């Protein structure tokens, strides 16, 4: 069911000038801080003005919010881990958190593990069709766009094109699919992502559906009572102006979302099919060859927003793995996989952190898709839906599937019961 939708704009001229899509998010955050409804705002900000070095920040002063306005397509800040590790999971303070769909999904999964307190969070999700690694972006701007990366002041992904705007006001655009076939463009996990509009957040915000507006605007969908009340109060207090979108705007937003989902399906087919077409022995050989590159730096574990154990089983001091062994036993990557694959939100942070370029997001995404087929579980979408294996439904017990062999276990139990009767 859809939430209440708005076409909104900031009432602050300075925000309107700096923002790319109406500035409504920045002004909503200012409203929350100025009225004391939150203690701080967690968002991404270009460090020292460097668009390729976006980092998570905690903002407590309303006037500092203007510096975080606008998008950072070429940065990959780890928002959920920042909240969990450095802000005590919002256990002691109220926060507004701005993030991509995968960021919001990770926070919802962390709530299920009692690592954060969602009651203290207002989740403001931003539409996203993917981000680009900083290193890839710089090289792509040089090789393909023939521009100085330091002169790029804005990027955008729309209608199958990657557009860049330069300091002198000129713009250039290239076909996104062609760029990605050359190894440029979005991060691998982003290409396969089907979740572009974060309707599981309190607010889902973006520009889709505002293309025909004379003035730039933010399309906002209030997906919870918390989100709806925030928008209504901000309108009443004059921080933003808003009207309801017409059917044409709503349809255009939906069409753009569907187009991106279709593109994601194409990439999933291209990335997964070569592996899935292998027989089991060849598939195992493929992954073992990848695992043999591992130098056990723990980068994947430390970057993962879902990992939270205080005493990791994979540390040598636990006695589960030999210390100083490179590459580590295959148990190392398989334990990581077993611990978080059911809740992987396809953020790609593990692969970004890997110095050996292991295709970790591909591995996790493959298994996560398989688990979804069996359990019908999509991580980070519904805070009330229990994780796989923490609860069992009758449909799962009746699956004829050797993947988990649940059905044979059920038949054996039934047979044993009938013999007792």
C-alpha positions as CSV (number, residue, x, y, z in Angstrom):
1,X,0.0,0.0,0.0
2,X,1.3,3.4,-0.9
3,X,2.0,6.1,1.6
4,X,0.9,9.8,1.4
5,X,2.9,11.5,-1.4
6,X,4.1,15.1,-1.7
7,X,5.9,17.3,-4.1
8,X,7.9,19.5,-1.7
9,X,10.4,22.3,-1.8
10,X,12.5,24.1,0.8
11,X,11.3,27.5,1.9
12,X,15.0,28.6,2.3
13,X,16.4,30.4,-0.8
14,X,20.0,29.3,0.2
15,X,19.0,25.7,0.4
16,X,17.1,25.9,-2.9
17,X,20.2,27.3,-4.6
18,X,22.5,24.5,-3.2
19,X,20.2,21.5,-3.4
20,X,19.6,19.5,-6.6
21,X,16.0,18.5,-6.2
22,X,14.1,21.1,-4.2
23,X,16.0,20.9,-1.0
24,X,13.1,19.5,1.0
25,X,15.3,16.9,2.8
26,X,17.8,19.5,4.0
27,X,14.9,21.7,5.3
28,X,13.2,18.7,7.0
29,X,16.4,18.0,8.8
30,X,16.8,21.6,9.9
31,X,13.2,21.5,11.2
32,X,14.1,18.4,13.3
33,X,17.2,20.0,14.8
34,X,15.7,23.4,15.4
35,X,12.7,22.1,17.2
36,X,14.7,19.6,19.3
37,X,12.9,16.6,17.9
38,X,16.3,14.9,17.3
39,X,19.7,15.4,19.0
40,X,21.6,15.0,15.7
41,X,21.5,14.2,12.0
42,X,23.5,11.4,10.4
43,X,24.2,12.0,6.7
44,X,27.1,12.0,4.2
45,X,29.4,15.0,3.6
46,X,32.3,15.6,1.2
47,X,35.4,15.8,3.4
48,X,37.2,19.0,2.8
49,X,35.1,19.6,-0.3
50,X,36.3,16.4,-2.0
51,X,33.4,14.8,-3.8
52,X,35.4,11.5,-3.9
53,X,35.8,11.4,-0.2
54,X,32.3,11.4,1.2
55,X,32.1,10.3,4.8
56,X,29.4,9.8,7.4
57,X,29.0,12.7,9.8
58,X,26.9,13.6,12.8
59,X,25.5,17.2,12.5
60,X,24.1,18.9,15.6
61,X,24.0,22.5,14.4
62,X,21.3,23.4,11.9
63,X,23.4,25.9,10.0
64,X,25.9,23.1,9.1
65,X,23.3,21.1,7.2
66,X,23.7,23.2,4.0
67,X,27.1,21.7,3.5
68,X,25.6,18.2,3.2
69,X,23.0,19.2,0.5
70,X,23.3,17.6,-2.9
71,X,24.3,14.0,-3.9
72,X,27.6,12.2,-3.7
73,X,27.4,9.5,-6.4
74,X,31.2,8.9,-6.3
75,X,31.5,8.2,-2.5
76,X,30.5,5.1,-0.5
77,X,30.1,6.1,3.1
78,X,29.1,3.3,5.5
79,X,26.2,5.0,7.3
80,X,24.7,2.0,9.2
81,X,28.1,1.0,10.7
82,X,28.7,4.6,11.7
83,X,25.5,4.6,13.7
84,X,26.1,1.2,15.2
85,X,29.8,1.6,16.1
86,X,30.3,5.3,16.8
87,X,26.8,6.4,18.0
88,X,26.0,3.4,20.2
89,X,23.2,2.3,17.9
90,X,21.2,5.4,18.9
91,X,20.5,3.8,22.2
92,X,21.1,7.1,24.1
93,X,20.2,9.8,21.5
94,X,17.5,10.6,19.0
95,X,18.8,10.8,15.4
96,X,17.5,11.5,11.9
97,X,19.5,9.2,9.5
98,X,19.7,9.9,5.8
99,X,20.7,7.0,3.6
100,X,20.4,5.0,0.5
101,X,18.0,2.0,0.4
102,X,20.8,-0.4,1.4
103,X,21.7,1.8,4.3
104,X,18.1,1.8,5.6
105,X,17.8,-1.9,5.1
106,X,21.0,-2.5,7.1
107,X,19.6,-0.5,10.0
108,X,16.4,-2.5,10.0
109,X,18.4,-5.7,10.1
110,X,20.5,-4.4,13.0
111,X,17.3,-3.6,14.9
112,X,16.4,-7.3,14.6
113,X,19.7,-8.1,16.2
114,X,19.1,-5.6,19.0
115,X,22.1,-3.5,17.9
116,X,20.3,-0.2,17.5
117,X,17.0,1.3,18.7
118,X,14.8,2.2,15.8
119,X,12.4,4.0,18.2
120,X,15.2,6.7,18.5
121,X,15.6,7.0,14.7
122,X,13.8,8.8,11.9
123,X,14.8,7.0,8.7
124,X,14.9,9.3,5.6
125,X,15.7,7.2,2.6
126,X,16.9,8.5,-0.7
127,X,16.1,7.0,-4.1
128,X,19.2,5.4,-5.5
129,X,20.2,3.8,-8.8
130,X,23.7,3.1,-7.8
131,X,27.0,4.6,-6.7
132,X,30.5,4.7,-8.3
133,X,33.7,3.8,-6.5
134,X,35.9,6.9,-6.2
135,X,38.9,5.4,-8.0
136,X,36.7,4.1,-10.8
137,X,35.0,7.5,-11.2
138,X,38.2,9.4,-11.5
139,X,39.6,7.1,-14.1
140,X,36.4,7.0,-16.0
141,X,36.2,10.8,-16.1
142,X,39.7,11.0,-17.5
143,X,39.4,8.1,-20.0
144,X,35.8,8.3,-21.2
145,X,34.6,11.8,-20.5
146,X,38.0,13.4,-21.2
147,X,37.6,15.8,-18.3
148,X,39.6,16.6,-15.2
149,X,37.9,14.8,-12.2
150,X,38.6,17.8,-10.0
151,X,36.4,20.0,-12.3
152,X,33.3,17.7,-11.9
153,X,30.8,19.4,-9.5
154,X,27.8,17.1,-10.0
155,X,26.9,13.7,-11.5
156,X,23.5,12.2,-12.3
157,X,22.2,8.8,-13.5
158,X,19.0,9.1,-15.6
159,X,17.4,7.6,-18.7
160,X,20.3,5.1,-19.1
161,X,22.8,8.0,-19.2
162,X,25.6,9.1,-16.8
163,X,25.7,12.8,-16.9
164,X,28.5,15.1,-15.4
165,X,28.4,18.8,-14.9
166,X,31.7,20.8,-14.8
167,X,32.7,24.0,-13.0
168,X,32.2,26.1,-16.2
169,X,28.6,24.9,-16.4
170,X,29.0,22.5,-19.3
171,X,27.6,19.0,-19.2
172,X,28.6,15.7,-20.8
173,X,26.7,12.5,-20.9
174,X,27.6,8.9,-22.0
175,X,25.6,5.7,-22.3
176,X,25.7,4.0,-18.9
177,X,25.5,0.4,-20.2
178,X,28.4,0.9,-22.6
179,X,30.5,2.4,-19.8
180,X,29.7,-0.5,-17.5
181,X,30.6,-3.1,-20.2
182,X,34.0,-1.5,-20.2
183,X,34.3,-1.9,-16.5
184,X,33.4,1.7,-15.6
185,X,30.1,3.0,-14.2
186,X,28.4,1.8,-11.1
187,X,29.7,-0.6,-8.5
188,X,29.0,-4.3,-9.3
189,X,26.5,-4.7,-6.5
190,X,24.6,-1.6,-7.5
191,X,24.1,-2.8,-11.0
192,X,22.2,-5.8,-9.7
193,X,20.1,-3.9,-7.1
194,X,16.4,-3.9,-7.7
195,X,15.5,-1.7,-4.7
196,X,15.6,1.9,-5.8
197,X,12.9,3.6,-3.7
198,X,13.2,3.0,0.1
199,X,9.5,2.7,1.0
200,X,10.5,0.8,4.1
201,X,12.0,4.1,5.6
202,X,9.8,6.7,7.3
203,X,10.2,8.9,4.2
204,X,11.3,7.9,0.7
205,X,12.6,11.0,-1.1
206,X,13.9,11.6,-4.7
207,X,13.4,13.4,-7.9
208,X,11.6,10.8,-10.0
209,X,8.1,12.2,-10.8
210,X,9.2,15.8,-10.6
211,X,10.6,16.1,-14.2
212,X,7.6,18.1,-15.5
213,X,7.7,20.6,-12.6
214,X,8.7,24.2,-13.5
215,X,10.7,24.5,-10.3
216,X,12.8,21.8,-8.9
217,X,11.1,19.7,-6.3
218,X,11.5,16.6,-4.1
219,X,9.0,13.7,-4.5
220,X,8.4,12.5,-0.9
221,X,6.4,9.4,0.1
222,X,5.6,9.2,3.8
223,X,5.7,5.5,4.5
224,X,5.0,5.6,8.2
225,X,3.0,7.8,10.7
226,X,6.3,9.1,12.0
227,X,7.2,10.3,8.5
228,X,3.8,11.7,7.7
229,X,3.7,13.8,10.9
230,X,7.2,15.1,10.2
231,X,6.2,16.4,6.8
232,X,2.9,17.9,8.0
233,X,4.6,19.7,10.9
234,X,7.4,21.0,8.7
235,X,4.8,22.4,6.3
236,X,2.8,24.0,9.2
237,X,6.0,25.6,10.6
238,X,7.0,27.0,7.2
239,X,10.2,25.0,6.6
240,X,8.9,23.5,3.4
241,X,6.0,24.0,1.0
242,X,4.2,21.0,-0.6
243,X,1.4,19.9,-2.8
244,X,0.1,16.5,-3.8
245,X,1.5,15.0,-7.0
246,X,-0.9,14.3,-9.9
247,X,-1.4,10.8,-11.4
248,X,1.1,11.6,-14.2
249,X,3.9,12.3,-11.7
250,X,3.1,9.2,-9.7
251,X,3.1,7.1,-12.9
252,X,6.4,8.6,-14.1
253,X,8.0,7.7,-10.8
254,X,6.7,4.1,-11.1
255,X,7.9,3.8,-14.7
256,X,11.4,4.9,-13.8
257,X,11.5,2.5,-10.9
258,X,10.4,-0.4,-13.2
259,X,13.0,0.5,-15.9
260,X,15.8,0.4,-13.3
261,X,14.5,-3.0,-12.0
262,X,14.6,-4.4,-15.5
263,X,18.2,-3.2,-16.0
264,X,19.1,-4.9,-12.7
265,X,17.6,-8.2,-13.9
266,X,19.8,-8.0,-17.0
267,X,22.9,-7.5,-14.9
268,X,21.9,-10.4,-12.5
269,X,21.5,-12.6,-15.5
270,X,24.9,-11.6,-16.9
271,X,26.7,-11.9,-13.6
272,X,25.1,-15.0,-12.2
273,X,24.5,-17.3,-15.2
274,X,28.1,-18.1,-16.0
275,X,28.5,-19.4,-12.4
276,X,25.1,-21.1,-12.2
277,X,25.7,-22.9,-15.5
278,X,28.7,-24.7,-14.1
279,X,28.3,-28.1,-12.6
280,X,28.7,-28.4,-8.8
281,X,32.3,-29.5,-8.9
282,X,33.3,-26.6,-11.3
283,X,31.4,-24.1,-9.2
284,X,33.2,-25.3,-6.1
285,X,36.5,-25.0,-7.9
286,X,35.6,-21.4,-9.0
287,X,34.9,-20.3,-5.5
288,X,37.9,-22.1,-4.0
289,X,40.2,-20.4,-6.5
290,X,38.7,-17.0,-5.4
291,X,39.1,-17.9,-1.7
292,X,42.8,-18.8,-2.2
293,X,43.4,-15.1,-2.9
294,X,42.3,-14.2,0.6
295,X,45.0,-12.6,2.9
296,X,42.7,-12.7,6.0
297,X,42.9,-8.9,6.5
298,X,39.4,-8.9,8.0
299,X,38.4,-6.0,5.8
300,X,35.2,-7.7,4.8
301,X,34.2,-8.4,8.3
302,X,35.1,-4.9,9.6
303,X,33.2,-3.2,6.8
304,X,30.0,-5.3,7.0
305,X,27.2,-3.3,8.6
306,X,25.5,-6.5,9.8
307,X,28.5,-8.1,11.6
308,X,28.3,-7.3,15.3
309,X,29.9,-10.0,17.5
310,X,32.2,-8.6,20.2
311,X,34.3,-11.7,20.1
312,X,34.6,-12.9,16.5
313,X,34.9,-16.6,16.0
314,X,37.4,-16.0,13.2
315,X,40.0,-14.4,15.4
316,X,43.0,-16.7,16.0
317,X,42.6,-16.3,19.8
318,X,39.3,-18.2,19.6
319,X,41.1,-21.4,18.4
320,X,38.8,-22.0,15.5
321,X,41.4,-21.0,12.8
322,X,45.1,-21.2,12.7
323,X,46.9,-17.9,13.3
324,X,49.2,-16.5,10.6
325,X,47.9,-18.9,8.0
326,X,47.6,-17.3,4.5
327,X,45.4,-18.0,2.8
328,X,43.2,-19.0,5.7
329,X,41.2,-22.3,5.7
330,X,38.1,-22.2,3.6
331,X,36.2,-22.1,6.9
332,X,37.0,-18.4,7.1
333,X,34.9,-17.2,4.1
334,X,32.3,-19.8,4.6
335,X,31.8,-18.8,8.2
336,X,31.4,-15.2,7.2
337,X,28.9,-16.4,4.6
338,X,26.9,-18.4,7.1
339,X,26.7,-15.6,9.6
340,X,25.3,-12.8,7.4
341,X,24.2,-14.2,4.0
342,X,20.6,-14.4,5.2
343,X,20.6,-10.7,6.1
344,X,22.9,-9.3,3.3
345,X,21.5,-6.0,2.0
346,X,23.8,-5.9,-1.1
347,X,25.6,-2.8,0.1
348,X,28.9,-4.0,-1.4
349,X,31.0,-2.7,1.5
350,X,32.7,-6.0,1.9
351,X,33.9,-6.1,-1.7
352,X,34.9,-2.4,-1.6
353,X,37.1,-3.2,1.4
354,X,38.8,-6.3,-0.1
355,X,42.3,-5.6,-1.3
356,X,42.4,-8.8,-3.3
357,X,39.2,-8.0,-5.3
358,X,37.3,-11.1,-4.3
359,X,33.8,-11.1,-5.8
360,X,32.2,-11.1,-2.4
361,X,29.1,-9.2,-3.2
362,X,28.4,-11.7,-6.0
363,X,28.8,-14.6,-3.6
364,X,26.6,-13.1,-1.0
365,X,24.0,-12.0,-3.5
366,X,23.8,-15.4,-5.1
367,X,23.2,-17.2,-1.8
368,X,20.8,-14.5,-0.6
369,X,18.7,-14.9,-3.7
370,X,18.6,-18.7,-3.1
371,X,17.6,-18.2,0.5
372,X,14.9,-15.8,-0.6
373,X,13.4,-18.5,-2.9
374,X,13.3,-20.9,0.0
375,X,12.2,-18.7,2.9
376,X,10.5,-15.8,1.1
377,X,12.7,-13.4,3.2
378,X,14.0,-10.1,1.9
379,X,16.4,-8.5,4.3
380,X,15.8,-5.1,5.7
381,X,12.3,-4.6,4.3
382,X,10.0,-5.4,7.2
383,X,11.2,-4.9,10.8
384,X,8.6,-7.4,12.1
385,X,9.5,-10.2,9.7
386,X,11.7,-12.7,11.5
387,X,15.0,-13.8,10.1
388,X,15.3,-17.2,8.4
389,X,15.8,-20.1,10.9
390,X,14.7,-18.0,13.8
391,X,11.2,-19.1,13.0
392,X,9.7,-21.8,10.8
393,X,6.5,-21.6,8.8
394,X,4.6,-24.7,7.5
395,X,5.3,-23.8,3.9
396,X,9.0,-24.1,4.6
397,X,8.6,-27.6,6.0
398,X,6.8,-28.7,2.9
399,X,9.4,-27.5,0.4
400,X,10.7,-30.3,-1.9
401,X,14.2,-28.9,-2.1
402,X,17.5,-30.6,-1.5
403,X,19.1,-27.2,-0.8
404,X,18.1,-27.5,2.9
405,X,16.4,-30.9,2.7
406,X,13.7,-29.6,5.0
407,X,11.0,-31.7,3.4
408,X,12.8,-35.0,4.0
409,X,13.3,-34.1,7.7
410,X,9.6,-33.3,8.0
411,X,8.6,-36.6,6.4
412,X,10.9,-38.5,8.8
413,X,9.3,-36.7,11.7
414,X,5.8,-37.5,10.5
415,X,6.7,-41.2,10.0
416,X,8.2,-41.4,13.5
417,X,5.1,-39.8,14.9
418,X,2.7,-42.2,13.1
419,X,4.7,-45.2,14.4
420,X,4.2,-44.0,17.9
421,X,0.5,-43.6,17.3
